[in-house]
């Protein structure tokens, strides 16, 4: 976040958030929760939040961070496969590396933090399903 401008109007409070660059899966969601739960609580409701983003990155490594929050992670990955095969391949490779014991990101501390976060949050049944899917999908790539 570069800046936040809060304008109290008669019917609502307008909030404009400016970003130069943000990673969508990992940082944007966390920033929005921080805004909602911490920074904007004194202003009450209703709020109208507008984010102006100059550059947004969607990195396949961080797709794993949203897996615990998806009702059907395998279904969502299949939707991505149907729409963008190249991005899907990157998601499968990165997620399989993190969740199925790969060695590619073993020395990359950010990847290890993502792995700990995902493993700690994901439901064990969903974890088995996702890992099985990632193993099968990795073999097909």
Secondary structure, 3 states (H helix, E strand, C coil): CCEEEEEECCCCEEEEEEEEEEEHHHHHHHHHHHHHHHHCHHHCCCEEEEEEEEEEECCHHHHHHHHCCCCCHHHHHHHHHHHCHHHHHHHHHHHHHHHCCCCCCCCCHHHHHHHHHHHHHCCHHHHHHHHHHHHHHHHHC
